[in-house]
Amino acid sequence: DIQMTQSPSSLSASVGDRVTITCRASQTISSYLNWYQQKPGKAPKLLIYAASSLQSGVPSRFSGSGSGTDFTLTISSLQPEDFATYYCQQSYSTPRFTFGPGTKVDIK
Amino acid sequence: EVQLVESGGGLVQPGGALRLSCAASGFTFSSYSMNWVRQAPGKGLEWVSYTSSSSGTIYYADSVKGRFTISRDNAKNSLYLQMNSLRDEDTAVYYCARGGSATYGMDVWGQGTTVTVSS
């Protein structure tokens, strides 16, 4: 099974900060990597698919990069509504999807 | 509006059974593969089960294989999860989610339904 790790597990940041979250796969997954945002008590929301493609309606301050085993989600200028938990998900072994453990972004 | 609405959650004793439903609207349900994903209290997301659009391909996570059964009724625009032999560790919010291709991720999610397994 493909295992996913994320770092950091949590971070504190201020509005306007540039934030970077890293996701690593236990084996190469090409570009089959998706990113989700989840706010407390809410369902996850797809932000990025195929490592770098922005889901329709998602603000352009979100971007994704990487391929192989190492991937990055970047928020270029953190907004108040971006405080949430972010999960990566591999879809290389579709449909046996695996999520990362999550990265919680909170207010400094 | 594209929407998924789960129902059927509740409190059940260990060893018991429950059937979850997910009603789809606003899109051609029969054209999409579907998933169940769960989240235990304070924990991360765990993929549970997948069905292709025609039910021809079905997969389960090892943690639920042999106990859970996914099904769908395309005429009723509905997805189901029959959960038997429930365990404490099955306690979670269960989400249905559209999609399952390698490329496009899960792009539509329901609001979730809570399953609590406790004596």
Interface residues (C-beta under 8 A of the other chain):
Chain A: Y32 N34 Y36 Q38 K42 A43 P44 K45 L46 Y49 A50 Q55 Y87 Q89 S91 Y92 T94 P95 R96 F97 T98 F99 G100 P101 G102
Chain B: S33 N35 V37 G44 L45 E46 W47 Y50 T57 Y59 A61 Y95 A97 G100 S101 A102 T103 Y104 G105 M106 D107 W109 G110 Q111 G112
